[in-house]
Amino acid sequence: MHEIGNGAHAKVHEGTYLGMSVAIKVYENTNPLSLNAFNTELEAFYQKRILSHPHIVPIIGAYQ
């Protein structure tokens, strides 16, 4: 697993899951604003889960 990007709240790593190439977003900051951003992002992705588009990455799973 190696880092392919980063942002204000997390780093993004490339990995493999069930033979698929995946992006793994790792939140490193556990302050309330960062955790709120994490939850907001999850909600947005789950609401749009019914959409299928080559530029939208599906969420396979998440944990805190």
Buried (B, 14 or more C-beta within 10 A) or exposed (E): EEEEEEEEBBBEBEEEEEEEEBEBBEBEEEEEEBBEBBEEBEEEBEEEEEEEEEEEEEEEEEEE
